[in-house]
Amino acid sequence: MVKAGSSLQTTGRALLTAAARRFSESSDKGWLRSLFVQKVDARKDAHSNLLSKKETSSLYKIQFHDVKPECLDAYNSLEAEVQKKLHQDQDFPCEVVGSWNTWYGEQDQAVHLWRYRGGYPALTECLQKLRANKEYLEFRRERSKMLISRRNQLLLEFSFWNEPLPRRGPNIYELRTYKLKPGTMIEWGNRWARAIKYRQSNNEAVGGFFSQIGDLYVVHHLWAYESLQSREETRNSAWRKEGWDVNVYYTVPLIRSMESRIMIPTESSPLQ
């Protein structure tokens, strides 16, 4: 009986060793083959052309201004005055889409979203005119005294998202920012082109954008809610819709980091 048991153990070890060797050899071959055989589908166009709206040539700029806490009210008043003048002046091919102060997230922060109808030529034209405008240059000098830091990004609009249009309030706004892994923007767009239908029931979808200049592979989704309670109920209702969980399952691995800001519109913001 001892010899039979020993024989079975020896045979079992031999079989395991052989299986391990075959697995190792096949894995090595598979790894080597992947270096020389694996093909990546060729892209014949930039993802900015594949994902953005063809019927418009609008370019967007988002600004993040960190304001000295004691200056926030004065800053909002100064920004409102300048934005009003730019809107009234037809020589400037730009318009403010929305202006907010962050409520939850980065404190004492102002966020502005601008639209340039006509794309990069409109942006260039606007900058050239502003540099020659003495009143605007004085505004920048005065504003600089109120700021701690500032940054911006140039964005394009996803083709499948709503165009951000003025809306009545009162609303709170959520800006959800996703930093994606390089090379995943097309997959993100394909997934959200199907998923956006799950987030339209309460008219909460305001706009969706992806960066072109500044931090790259960054996506911004802008949502509007009546309140924080409404936000929770709306987001929970999406999970009860068949298919939403699949979108989350496939998009989460594309994300490097994400951030949520809850924002309150300023008095002069077209998005209230």
N, C-alpha and C positions, 0 to 999 in steps of 0.2 A: 504493500500500500504506500509505503514511503517512497519507493522508486517510482511508482505511477504518479504520485503527486509532484515529485521533483521533475519528472518528464514533462508533465503538463505545464509547470511553471516555466521550464526552459523553452518549450514550444511557444507559450504566450509571449515571453520576452522577445523571442525571435520575430514573431509576427508584428509586435509593436515597433521593433527596431526597423523592420522592412517598411512598414507603413510610414513611419516618421521620415525615412530616407526618401521615399517616393514623394511625400508631401514637400520636403525640403527642396528636392530637385524641381518639382513642378512650380513651386513658389519662386525659385531662382529664375527659372525659365520665363515665368510670367512677369517677374520684375524686369528682367533683361528685355523681354519682348516689348514691354510698355515703353522702354526708352526709344525704340526704333520703329515700332509699328503703330502706336496709338496716334490717332488723327484728331485734330481739332477742326470743327466746322469753320470754314473761312467766312469772315464777315465782309461784306462788300460795301458797308456804310457805317459811319460812326453811330454809336448808340444815341447820341443827341438827335440825329436825324430820324432814327427808328422810333424813338419814344416820344418826341415832342409833337405839338400840333402843327400840321402842315398848312391849315387854313389861316393861321395867324403868324405873324413874325414878331410877336412880343417877346421882349427880354425883361426879366425881373431882377431887381436888386433888393436884397434883404440886409438891413443894418441892425447891429447890436451895439447900443451905446450904454456903457456903465457910467451912471451919473452920480456925482457927489450927493449924498443923502439930503443935505440941506438945500440943494439947488434944484430938486426934481420939479417942483411947481413952476419955478421960473423957466426951467428948461422946456417944460410942456407948453407954456404960453409962447415962448419964442419960436418953437417948432411950428406951432399952429399958425402963427402969423406968417411965417415964411411959406408954409405949404399952401395957404390960402392964396398968396400972391402968385405962386407958380401955377396954380390951377387956373387962375384968372388970366394969365398971360399966355396967349395962344402961340407965342414964339418958342415956348419950351415944350418939346415933344415928350413930356413925362407927366405922370400923375401918381399920386400916393394912393395905394390900394387900401392900406390900413396902418394905423399907429396904435401902439399899446404900451402899457407899463406892466411889467411882470408882477404877478401877485404871488404865485408859488413857483419857486425855482430861483434863478439869480435875482437877488433883491436890488431895488433901485436901478433897474435896467429898463431902457426904452427900446422897443423893436419897431422898425418901420419897413414896410413892403412897398416898393415902387414898381411901376410898370412903364416900360419904354416901348411904345407902339412904333415898330419899324426896326427893332433889333439893335445891333451894334452901331449902325449909322446914326440912329436916333440918340443913343447913349453918348456917342462922340460929339454930336452937335450940341446936346444939352450941356456937356462938360465945358466945351469951348465957350459957350455963351455965359455960363456961370462964372468962369474965370475972368471974364471981362466986365462982370456986373459988380460995381463998387458996393452996392447995398448988400449983396450976397456975401461978398468977402468980409464985410464988417460983421455980418451975422455969424460967419464961421469963427471969427476972432472972439466974439462975445461967447459963443457956444463952447469954445475950447476951454474957457475958464471954469465951465461947469462939469467937464468930463474927467473921468479917471482913465478910461480907455474906450476904444471903439474898433469895430471890425465889420467887414461886409463880405458878401458873396454875390456873384452873378448866377442867376438861375434860369432854367427853362421849365416850362409847364408840361406835365404829363398829358398826353393826348386824351386819355380816358377820364381825366378829372374834370370837375366843374370849373368854369372860369370864375375867379373870385369877383363878385359883383357887390355893389353897396347893398347893405341890408339893415333893416331897422332893429333896434334893440328893445330892452337891454339884453345883452348876451355876454357870456364869458367865452374866451377863446383858448383852445389848447393847441400849442405848436409842438408836435412830436417830431423830433429830429433823430434820424437813423444814420449812423456811419456804417457803410457797408464794406464788405471785403472787396478789394479791387477785382474787377472782372465779373461781378455779380449783378450789375445794374439791369441787364437785359432780362435775366431771370426774375428779378424783383418786379420789373414792369409787366412781364407776362403774367405773373401771379396776381398782382394788384389790378390788372385790367379785368380779371374775372371777379376779384374779391370786392371791388368798390360797390357792387350792387347790394352787398349786405349792409352797407353803411349809409344808405340814402333815406331810410324810412322817416327820420325826423328832420330832414333837410340839414343835417349836421356837417356834411362835407363841404368845405369852403374852397380849398385848393390844394393841389399836390405839385411839388417842384423837385428838381434835382439840380445839383450844382454844376457849373461850367468853369468858373474861375473862383479861386479861394480854396477852401478845403474841398477836396474832390471825393467822389463817391459818397456824397451826403444827400439825403432825401429829407424834405420837410413836408409833413402833412398838417394842414390847418383845419381845425374843426371848431364849430360853434355850438354852444349849449345854453339853455336858459339858466342853468345853475349847476353846481357840483353834483347835486342829487340827480338832476336830469342826465348829466354825463354818465354817472354810474349806471343808471337804468338803461340808457341807450347802448352802452358798451356791453352790458350783461345780455341784452336782447339779441345782440349779434351772435352770441354763443349758442343761442337756441335755434339758429338757422342752419340747416344742413349745408355743409360746405365751407363754413367760416373756419372751423377747426382745421380743415385741410390746408387752407391758406396760411394759417399761423404755423402749422407743422413744417411747411416747406420754406417759409420766409425767415423764420427765426435763425436757422443756420447761416443765413447770408449776412447777419448783423454782427459788427464788431462791438458797437456800443450804441446806446440810445438814451434819449433825454426827453423829458416832458416839461413844458412851461405852461402854467395857467396864467392868462393875461387878461387885463381889463382895458377896453378901448379908451383912448383919450377922447375928449369932447369933440375934437375936429376930425376924428377918424371916419371915413366913409363906411367902414364896417363897424356897426354899433351892436 
